[in-house]
Amino acid sequence: MDEVIVKGKSKSVKIYEPLETTSENEQLKETYEEAFTLYQRGDFKEAMKIWKTLDQDKTSQMMMERISELKGKEKWNGVWEWKEK
């Protein structure tokens, strides 16, 4: 679902979201992971296109909001850094 560095730490951690095993959730997972790979590479435009197709998914909505904060950021290593606890 995400990879972040929390405030006060230097090592990133991966965050997962448990999903019930259904064909709908499997498709959601595959589509989300495709967008997330693009996001981590810094291809925000393409990631946004994919996440927009998941408009009912709250995590995808959060990631689209995050991209708007990242636009113009010079250095991007694919890991979100939380500035607040």
N, C-alpha and C positions, 0 to 999 in steps of 0.2 A: 504494500500500500504506500509506503513512504520510507525514506531514509533521512534521518535528522541528526543534528548535534544539539544537545540541550545546553542551556546556559550553564557555564561553569565547567563544561567538559570539552575534551578535544577529540574524542573518538565518536564516530557516528554509530547509530543503532538503527536497525531496521524495524519497522512497525508493520504488523500484519493485522488483517481483519478477518475473523472467522466467518465463513459463509456456509449456509446449508448447501448440501450437494444437490443441485438441480441443474437442468440444462440451461435455464435462464441465467443462473449465477455463474455457470461455467463460461458462457458467452460474455457476460459482464467482466469476469476476471481476465479473459483473453484480450478483450478490447481495452480495458484499463491498463493492463501490462504493456500493451503496444504503445499507448500514449505515454506511460510513465518512462519507458525506455527513451522515447524522443525527448521528453522533459529533462531527463538526466543528461542527455547529450547537449542540451541547450537549444534544441529545435522546438522552441515554444510555439511557433505558429502552427506547425503540424500537430503538436500535442493538443493544442486548443481545438483544432478541427475535430479530432477524435473525441475528446472529452465532451464537446458540445453534443455529440450524438448520445451521450449518457446523461442527458439533462435532468433525469429523475434521481441520479445517484449523488448523494450529498458529498461524498469524498471527491468525486470529479468536480463538483462545484467549488469546493475548497481549493483544489489544485488550480482551477482557472483563475480564481481570485489571487492566488499566490503568484501566478505568472504575471499578472498586471503589476505586482510589486517588484518583480525581477527584471522587467523590461529595462534595458539600458544599463544593467549591472555589468561592469567590466569583467569581473572574474566570476565564473560559475563552475563549480566542481561537481555539480550534480547532487549536492547534499544541502538540504535546507537547514539554516542555523537559527534556532530559537533564541531570541534576545531577552525573553521574559520567562519566568517560571510560572 
